[in-house]
């Protein structure tokens, strides 16, 4: 990093000159041009009245304009709030209310801000590592999602550990299969700091055939996404004609990668599969390396980062602390750290004799659908507002394609069509909607007032396929 400019991402960008930074179809954006566009966009945002410390929502597909804005907003001291395209009205309104954000930049605004133009005067950049540069929605554990407040020092620490463990260099072309607006896709932005180019898929939803075609044409060297992406590409007929010889590594997170899927992908493509692990609530803990032994790559999430501590509690829960952990949630005095000084991740696991971390299950109730977290408590709160629902519990059912799908157990009278109509009217994101409704007389309990979610999960696993 250039001396004297700590925690300023643009200083990394400018160091890579005329090398390609963003590949979006036939549109190549060099690092020099990216820097220029970011400064022009920052000037325009300033002229529009965006202030230092203001939270600005950005909601875009994986297009080259997003990295420009992700660099531009911090240049004027504003704070980026990525808003995934699959959010519903309820989640967006909650985020805007909590942060006081007054504007959301979508495709029309992004295109206008990132058009060629003259750079205007900009304020002196703030290199304080404690400054908040991003606010991100988390899955939460109860009710509406909390907002993570990510400071520059955290982003710097995560960048250094993520890219070094994956061996990212200026020779890499990183294909982002997950949305840049979400944590997994957002990790790929760190690769720009290492001088790698980002390959944009542009489409709002993942399409296996399109992804294989783009990966072949761009000669992508590193593919980053969720296990569902890999499963769907393996099942796509277009895989036979795809040229993935350049793809040295495929990195996944968000859900467990079945070892048989990893084996099939490596056999078909030669791209080594690794996993990485963390949560938006706490931070990134571990990343695998392409140079790790095959049994470690397929069965673990890598080794905990240097400088980040990992603890396995007596009941097997994974905990962490260190520079990649946020200090506090937005609008709150506390963060993910518990009174014992550790951030509890809610997952079960263990460290093997070689120091590799294995995730074996979950203590928390989060449903992971296609690598995206669904907080069942949030969905249940919406369901209970329906006049025909006396009580409800939402659990995950295993699914070959998506990992899990949500099932609603309802005490009352509610059809699947009525559920969809109700949740649409409530503005809840569509991906959170249960895909099956099971009517029961009462919810099973395991203690005073505590629903036995494990029992309902067992029922969901044993019942017929989703209908």
Secondary structure, 3 states (H helix, E strand, C coil): CCCCCCCCHHHHHHCCCCCEEEEECCEEEEHHHHHHHHHHHHHHHHHCCCCCCCEEEECCCCCHHHHHHHHHHHHCCCEEEECCCCCCHHHHHHHHHHHCCCCEECHHHHHHHCCCCCCCCCCCCCCCCCCEEEEEECCCCCCCCCEEEEEHHHHHHHHHHHHHHHCCCCCCEEEECCCCCCHHHHHCCHHHHCCCEEECCCCCCCCHHHHHHHHHHHCCCEEEECHHHHHHHHHCHHHHHCCCCCCCEEEECCCCCCHHHHHHHHHHHCCEEEEEEECCCCCEEEECCCCCCHHHHHHCCCEECCCCEEEECCCCEEEEECCCCCCCECCCCCCCECCCCCEEEEEEEEECCCCEEEEEEECCCCEEECCEEECHHHHHHHHCCCCCEEEEEEEEEEECCCEEEEEEEEEECCCHHHHHHHHHHHCCCHHHCCCCEEECCCCCECCCCCECHHHHHHHHHHCCCCC
